[in-house]
Amino acid sequence: MKLDYNVLDMIFEILGTISFAFSGAMVGIKRGMDLFGVMALGVVTALGGGLVRDLILGNTPPVMFRDSRMAIYAIVSSVLLFMIFYIRFDIIESKWMRRITLVMMLFDALGLGAFTVTGITTALNMGFEYKFLLLFVGVLTGVGGGALRDVFASEIPAIFREQIYAVASFLGAMVYISLIGVVNLNLAKMLAFMVVFMVRLMAITFDMHLPRIDRS
């Protein structure tokens, strides 16, 4: 069955929103925030990158204010995660926490790939063809929400300290842009998503970092 462009775009949008909402909410839970704080971090992580992207592209008011569905998905996802830990608060101190953290990293990788794709797609749908702009908004949409999340949580943004992160988004964006007009657009999107996701997973698995100065 042929997958419609709009259907695939919606799948990526929902996948990215829910994945990043979980990621943001988890940071709030670990920092001991109340329900509102957890919800706020979930929404900021899920929608922050898209918000900044829309402002750069002149897509105003930003989509999140014209279509509340994604905000609702982010809020529901954040509340759901909060309730799980609220009922089973002992999980935070249990041996399961490491496994849960790995699952959250998986969700974060999914969100990174999905939003890198949707960032470029949004710019293309608005008629922009400048490759640097497409690359920039793709990476920005992918990493922007997480950066805002970390700033709100008083942490150094993950893109500056975690295993290879923004680079994964960059590589996926390059694949998407390079394949435009070469292969079916849906195929280009899926390949770009897989590149981001796999590079991020490899970075986590093998603890791959960009060079840094060892102060010790």
KAGI-V659224 format. One record per helix or strand of 3 or more residues. SS is the DSSP state (2 for helix, 1 for strand). FROM is the first residue (numbers start at 1). TO is the last residue. If there is no record, write none. Layout:
BEGIN
<<SS:FROM:TO> <SS:FROM:TO>>
END
This chain:
BEGIN
<<2:5:30> <2:35:57> <2:63:66> <2:69:87> <2:89:93> <2:96:125> <2:131:152> <2:158:160> <2:166:179> <2:185:205>>
END
